Amino acid sequence: MTYRLHKGFTLIELLVVMSIIFLLASVTLVLADQARLNARNAQRSSIVQSYKVALELAYDANGMFPRTTGLGYAGDQVCLGVYPTGTCWYGGFTPQTAVQAAVSPYVPSPSPMPELGVTPRNGLVYYSPTNDDYCLAWILEGTNKDCAPGQAISGNSGGDTYCQFERVPADHSC
């Protein structure tokens, strides 16, 4: 009885190995995209938290929050932060010098808000109707994301999560 030795792999063996490699690669790519999205959202949340602390420190130093009412801006809302493209929230709001100056001692080198890709609502919008209260609004990538404790999800828009923080008395809202 003679046994024939064959060298190499059969076509079926090669196809099985290749399909396993492709399956693992696709799972890795999906997980990597989700990790990048989570990292950008964590950076956005960190920037929001930095500005919340800066606003409270400005309040302690000045006895009031930087006001936005009567400045002549759209809805008296302004953008906080740095925007590499220069566009914040559809381009409808612009950074306001007086507000930025009030918080800049407490956020000396702010990180730029990560871009939202095709979503034009990138940014951190600030509104202060009185000396003692303020509201912040920002966007996180993906639907139903956690805006962080104490911050309400106002809704989903365009596949992203709209977040809002209100430091206002119970009988007011932003």
N, C-alpha and C positions, 0 to 999 in steps of 0.2 A: 504494500500500500504506500503510495507516495502522496505526500502533502505538498501542496503548492503554496509557497510563501508569496504573499502579495505585499507590495510596498505602497504606502500612501493610504489615503482615505477614500471611501466611496463617496459618490455624489450626495447621497442621503445624509451621511455623517457630516459633510461640509455644510449642507443646507441647515441642518439642525443647529450646529455650532453658530453659524452666521445669524440665524433667527434669534438665538438666545442673546447674542451680543447686541443686535439691534433693539431688542426688547429692553435690555438693561440700559442702553444708551438713551432711549426715549424716556424711560422713567427718570433717569438722572437729569435730563434736560427740563422736564416738567418741574421737578423738585427745585432745580436751580432757579428757574423763572419765579417760582413762588417765594423762594428765599430772597431774591432780589426785590420783589414787590414788598415783602415784609420789612426788609431793611430800609427801603425808601419811606415806608409808612412810619417806621420807628424814628427815622430822622425827622420827618414832619412833626410827629408828636413831641419830640425832644425840643424842636424849635418853638412850638406852641408853648410848651412848659416854660422855656426860657423867657419868653415874652410875658407870660403870666406873672412870673416872679419879678421881672423888670417893672411891670406895671404896678405891682404891689409896692415895690421899693420906691418907685417914683411917687406913689401916693403917700407913703410914709415921709418922704423928704419934702413934698410940696403941699400936703394936705388935700390934694385932689388928683384925680386922674387927668391925663391930657385930654382936653375937650376936642370934639370933632364937629359939634353942631355950629352952624353959622359960618363954616369955612368955604361954602360954595362948591363943595364936591358932591358927586352923585350920592344922594341919600345921606350925606354927611358921613360917609364911610371911607376910610383910607386903608391903604396897604401898609403892613409892617414887614420889615425884612429886606432881603436882598434878592433880586431877580435877574439872573444872567441874561434873559431875553428882554428885560425891561418891561415885560407885560405881566400884570397881575389881574387875575379874575376877569377874563374877557377883555382886558385892557380898559375896563370901565372905571377902575379906581387907580389912583396913583399914590406913591408914598408922599406923605405930608411932612415937611421939614420940621415944624414945631413938635409934632408928635414923635418923630424919630429922635429929635434932640432931647426930648424929655426922658426917653428910655435908653438912649445910647450909653450913658454912663454905667448902666447895669447890664448891657449886652454889648461889650466893647467891640467884638469882632463876630457879628452874626454869620451863621452858615447860610448859604443860599438854599432856598426851598427847592427840593428836587422837582424837576419838571414832571408833569403828568402825561407826557406824550401828546396824543391827539386831543386830550381834554384841555380846553382853553381856560379853565377855572383854577389855575394854579395860584396859590398864594394864601396869605393870612390877612383877613380883613378885620379891621378894628373899628368900633363905633362906641362913642361915649356921649350919651345924651345929657348927662349931668356930671357934677364934680365927683359924685360918689358911686357911680356904677359904670360898667362897660360890658361890651359883648365882643366875642371873637368868632370868626367863622373860617373854616378851612375844609379842604377835601382830602380824603384818603382814597387810594386806589382800591378798587374791588367793592363789591356790594356787601352790605351788612358788616362792615369792619367795626371793631371796638374803638371808639373815639377816646377812651380813657375814663377813669372814674370821675364822676361829677360832670361829665360832658354828655349832652344829649345828642343822639342821632336824630337829625331833623328829617332825614329821608335819603333815598338813593336817587341819583340822577346820572344818566349816561353810563351806567355800569360802575359808578364810583359812590362813595359814602360821603354825604354832606354832614359835617360836624359843626356844632355850635356850643359855645360856652357863654353862659350869662352870669355875670356878677351883678345882679339887680335885686331890688326888694321883691318880695313874693307877689306884690300887686302890680308889678311892671313886667314887661318882656321886651325883647329886642325887635 
